């Protein structure tokens, strides 16, 4: 079945009131993301304590801190909007979170790469190499947490979007099967 089209050919969202279940799911994932951001902050702070982090890794770490603040604000905005949520509000608040989360993830991968390069340049069995390996493990665990959260948010977004963009079927449709039988 085709989705409803606007005059310009784009999809027209059906005005769908969010159910209590939609709100609950959205609240749960947003609160989980805030908790995980706190975990991420604590892990990254431990990584940043390494006095031997090179300039590139320190710069990436600083960008991650800024993105974490931005994400926290965006997620808090979503939680604040849940009292009157509908599809346009949901879309307006969740899409920036998804985009920011992706960017955060990209910078985590860059931090992993920077740390791995430092590990490769250090002598084997050195104390510094061991410290870096522990830091790399923290960053990798952090990345996995973020990947799980983003997948959960993407699933909820897709589920709610499928409701918001369901085709409109008027109760007295002339283009139904009755019309085909008379033809």
Order of alpha helices (4+ residues) and beta strands (2+ residues): alpha-alpha-alpha-alpha-alpha
